[in-house]
C-alpha cells in the first residue's frame, strides 16, 4: 500500500469522526433527545430549562469536552463506582505510555527506518510505499539497529514503572472501597452448592443441621435457592400482569397527583410485607415472601453468618471430605446474583466449561473466513487474479485506494460485531454465579478472540497468501512473526482508524438509542419517554478494544512507528468520550438532604471493586513480552547480534516483574483480608449496628421479587384515590411518614420531582426519617433498589 491509499483511509475516518462529533454536540441539545443522552430520569427536568427557539441549540460547540475535562476522579468514583475509575485509569495509562513511545519512536526509530537503505531513491511522500517507514527498510547488519533496541528498553521500562504504580494505587483504592462503602451483605453471606440429597429431610433442613453442627457459634440463618424455570417465570409474569390489570381501573386517580406534584399518591399507610424467619424486613421491597416455599428447592443456598470474618473462613475452608459436596464461595452482591445459574448442578460445571471452550475455539476457526477475505482485499494483485471482472474497476486510482486502504478494516469491524453477544452467551452457559463474573468472562473471551483474529490470523494468513508457506516448527514462530508483522502494520493502522476513531464517535453518538428514539417519535408517533431506559456499561466490548489497541501499539511501535500517533489520538479521544459518558446532572431527592449524581448514559448496577485491572495488567505484560520476542526475531533476521543479546535480559526481567506483581497485588483482588474484615466487625459491634445488619441480611438475597417500579405503581394506584400526599415543604420534625413494628411505607416517585424543595432550604429534622427499625422505601421507575446502609 502506498501513502496516498493510506491517506485516503485517514481522510475518510477523520471526516466521519468529525461529522459525528459535531452532530453529537448539536443533537444533545435537542429536547427530544434528552432521554437518549441524559437518561429518562432527567428528561423532564432538562426540558424545563431548554429554550426551543435558541440558536445555540443548532450550532456545534465543544462544551461537552470542557465538562469532561473538568470532571475529577472523585466525582467519577461517586458516579460510576470503582469500575468506572479503573476503566478510565486504563485510558490514562495508555495515553502516558504511548506519549513516551510517540517521542522515542519519532526521534530515534522513524529516521533510521526511512533512511535505512542508503542506495534507495526516495520518491515523493504521497507516492512512497508504506514499507519504507518500517524496519523492513533497514539493511541487514546495520549498526543503527541499536536505536530500535534502545527504544524497546525505554518503552518496556516505562510501561513496567507505570504498571507498578497503577497496580499499587488501584489496590489501595480497592481496600478503601471495601472499608468505606456501605455495609455489603455479601461480606456476611456464603453461597453453598452441591448439597447432598437426602430422602429423610429437605435441602433446607440439611443446611440448617450442617451449619448448626459445624459452625454453631457463627451461623445465623440461611435462604434456599429455588428452581426458577419456565413455569416459575410464567407464574411471576402472570402475577405482574394481574397487578397491572387490577390497578388499571383506578389509574386515572393517580395521574393528577403525578402531574401536579411529581409524586404518585404518597401516603402514610403501611405496606405490609410478610416477615422473614427472624422477623425483620429491610433492604428490598419483597412481594409474597412465602412464594418460594411452594417451588422446588435446588441444591444451593445462601448461608448468613454473624461476622464477616466467619463468612470468609467458611467460604475458604473445605467443608466436607468429598470436595464435590458442600462447596462454598463468598456470595456476590444481591444485585449481582445471576439467579438462573445457581440452580445448575455443581457436577455439570466442568462439562459446561469444556463445552464452551470447544465452542469458542470452533467459533474462532469459523471466523477465519472473513479474516481471509479481508487479507484478500489488502492485496490488489491477488484480488484481480481471483475476480478478473473487477480489473477495469480496480484500475481507477481512487477505487483501488478505497478497496485496499479502507474497505478491509470495515469488513473486519462489521464481522467482529457479532463476537461480543456470542461470547456473552458462552459465558452465561458456562455457569457464572454473578452478572459481573459473566461479563468479566465474556471480556476475556472477546479479548482473546480479537487478539487472535485481528493480529495473529491476519499476520499468518497474509504471510500464507503472499508467500504460500507456513512455519514448520515452533522455533520458527519468532522468525515468521518478524517477517510478517511489518508487512501487516499498514492494515493495523487503518484498523485503528476505522475501529478506533469511528467507534468512539459512534459511542458518544449512541447511534442505536438515537435510531430507536427517532423511530418511536416519527414512525410510531409516541412523544413520551416512558419506554426509555438506562444501560449498564459494556465492559465486555470496550475493555477488549482498548487492550487490543494497546497490544497493537506495543508490538508494532518499533517496527512501524507511524501507528503510534494514530493510537495516541485514539486514546486521547477515548479519554474525553468516556468521561463525557460519566458526567452527571443534579436532582433533588425528596427524602435526603444531599444531591445525588446520575450518569448521562450508563448506570452502575453492581460493583466489582476493580476486578478488571488484573486482566489489564496481564494483557500488557503479554504485549510487552510478545513485542520483545518479535524484536528478537527481527534482530536475528537483520543479523544484529548485539541487539539480540540485549533483548534476552529484557524478556527475563519483564517476566520477573510480572511475577512480583502477581505475588504482591493479585491476592488483594481475589479475596478480602482478614485484618480489614475483623476491624469492620469490631467497629460495627461497638457502634451497635451489627443487630440491624443481621435483620437486613435475609431480605437482601430473596429470590422472587416484583420489580420495584411495578410494586410502587400498584401501591400508588391502590391508595392514591384515598389519601393525598403531603407536601415535602410542610413536613415538620416528627410528622414525617413513618411506620413501626417491621412494616414499611412505600413512596412512589415516578420521575424527577419538579416540586422538590431546594436543598439549601431544607433544615435538619425536616427530611423524612425512620425510627425503631422501620423503613421508608422510595421507589423510582428506573428500578433503583435500595442498598443496605
Secondary structure, DSSP 8 states (H G I E B T S, - for coil): -BHHHHHHHHHHHHHHHHHHHHHHHHHTTSGGGHHHHT-GGGHHHHHHT--TT-GGGGS---HHHHHHHH--HHHHHHHHHHHHHHHHHHHHHHHHHHHHHHHHIIIIIHHHHHTS-TT-----GGGSBGGGGBGGGS-TT-GGGHHHHHHHHHHHHHHHHHHHHHHHHHHHHHHHHHHHSS--GGGGEEEEE-----SSS-HHHHHHHHHHHHSTTTEEEEEEEE---HHHHHHHHHHHHHHHHHHHTTTHHHHHHHHHHS-B------B-----TTS---SS--S-TTGGGGS-EEEEEEEEESSHHHHHHHHHS--SSSTTSSEEEE---GGGB-HHHHTS-GGGHHHHHHHHHHHHHHHHHHTHHHHHHHHHHH-HHHHHHH-GGGHHHHTSHHHHHHIIIIIHHHHHHHHHTTHHHHHHHHHHHHT-SBHHHHHHHHHHHHHHHHIIIIIIIHHHHHHHHHHS---SSGGGHHHHHHHHHHHHHHHHHHHIIIIIIHHHHHHHHTHHHHHHHHHHHHTS-----TT---EE--HHHHHHHHHHHHHHHHHHTTTBTHHHHHHHHHHHHHHHHHHHTT-EEEEE-SS-SSEEEEESSEE-----SSTTHHHHHHHHHHHHHHHHHHHHHHHHHTT-HHHHHHHHHHHHHHHHHHHHHHHHTHHHHHS--HHHHHHHHHHHHHHT-HHHHHHHHHHHT-S----HHHHHHHHHHHHTTTS----GGG--TT-S----TT-EEEEEE-S--TT---GGG--TT-S----TT-EEEEEETT-------
